[in-house]
Amino acid sequence: MRGVHSAVDDIRRNVFTEVARLAYEGGDLKRVDAIPFQMIQGEVARHRHDVFLERAIVQERVRLALGMNLQLAKDQMPISDSIGEAATDQKYFEEPLVNIIPFACNACPPKQVRITDSCQGCISHPCMNVCPKDAIYLDKDKHCHIDQDKCIKCGKCFNQCPYRAISKIERPCAAACGMDAIESDELGRARINYDKCVSCGMCLVNCPFAAIADKSQIFQIINAIKREETVIACVAPAFVGQFGKEATPARLKAAMRTLGFADVVEVAIGADLCTVEEAHDFLENVPAKQPFMGTSCCPAWSVMAKKLFPQFKDYISMALTPMVITARMVKTDHPDARICFIGPCAAKKLEANRRSVRSDVDFVLTFEELQGMFDAKGIDFSQIEADPQDDMNEGTGMGRGFAVGGGVAAAVVEAVRHIDPDREIKIEYGDGLRECRKMLAMAKAGKRDGYLLEGMACPGGCVAGAGTIRSVKESAANVENFKRQAPELSCTTSPHLNRLKDVEE
């Protein structure tokens, strides 16, 4: 479903635009109650059984976009009654970050294997022969059916049917969740088990009913800008191509200054420094002090590892993530500035919410949310005149490669080659949390000793994050081209290396 534009994308992005417009225009904030009516006009519902439900769902999405808590149906009240919660100097997220709007959920059936009416009643019955629970039986017409009380959803019959007459269905949100955190409430609707959830956002972008949303800081960022505070944006390298072909790095900087940002910095700088730090960590610790090391930059992967494999928590690199390194560098130069990280990831919002990171990163936006700000301001990249000096040219190709799956490990290997040319590193990449779990299970069995393990919660890497706009394939191609445009430097010769010790302290 990722990469195919849909009505769900329109709903999500229109909410961001309207919240941004409310913040920029200011004035009487009670106008917030009109947003659902502006978005859902008339008396005929477009996507659900009635227009009132559509507006109620939009209202909850607006609340979350304002950074406020979800309301249950029994507690419904106008947003304006509590908008003061959002209009604060600083709004840290009150967890949970990712929320399922209960009355928006379709209560999709949980995982099932079904035999459709395409069954031809063949005489070989391979589905019956492979079923370990004798759950398949014949009707009077010799067609097969599944006894759901006996079925264990193993899928063996699905793989054997010569007519493809057997289907497997699963809640899209549950299928996308690498943590198996999606459960059911008493009404059969999806519910998140937050003891398992790592806020990667994959359920959010795979729900075809727009029932899942995360909290945003759009409103708070714009208010900080309007208070004439210095807000500096640190943009992840996955940005390239996200806003269309006309949005060159220089034009992006110009557009963001129009939004009110004081400056824009490329996070690939921090990725370069993270690479060097992780290379030194690996050389120092593996295998002398630990059997393997995991990379640190994906917060959902590192939280997953610590939740499910607590014995390995010290084996995940303690290197600061590129977001934090870049933020610290900027705050060293501009101590009074507010830092806004802009990237593809929902989980970065919770990383910034940690007490150890709050002083470094004040706000986090996704690319989708930033697009909402552009739309609210009516920015057309094709009409922007950019200063060539504003082109982003400080990060290296290695740092920019962090945006693509496998790019972190590749950068660390390259750095090790410069530091210790005789050292060989075995690497493995976990593409999505399910693959990450398998990778760590192999490590637990002692089969990944000496390895550098890169984990990414989003299949495809950061370019596939929950806050991206373009397809994964298109984004990955754009990043590879962006890497080739980088200065002729390696991460070990970055001009910012002399600042690594300062940011670590």
Secondary structure, DSSP 8 states (H G I E B T S, - for coil): -TTS--HHHHHHHHHHHHHHHHHHH-S-GGGGGGHHHHHS-SSS-SSSS-HHHHHHHHHHHHHHHTT-----GGG---GGGSGGGTSSS-----S-SEEE-GGG------SEEEE-TT----SS-HHHHH-TT--EEE-TTS-EEE-TTT-----HHHHH-TT--EEEE--HHHHH-TT--EEE-TTS-EEE-TTT-----HHHHH-TTS-EEE---HHHHHHHHHTT--EEEEE-GGGTTTT-TT--HHHHHHHHHHHT-SEEEETHHHHHHHHHHHHHHHHHHTTTT-S-EE--S-HHHHHHHHHH-GGGGGGB-----HHHHHHHHHHHH-TT-EEEEEES-SHHHHHHHSTTTTTT--EEEEHHHHHHHHHHTT--GGG----GGGS--SS-HHHHGGGSTTHHHHHHHHHHHHH-TT---EEEEEESHHHHHHHHHHHHTT--TTEEEEEESSTTSGGG-TT--S-HHHHHHHHHHHHHTS-S--GGG-TTGGGHHHHH-
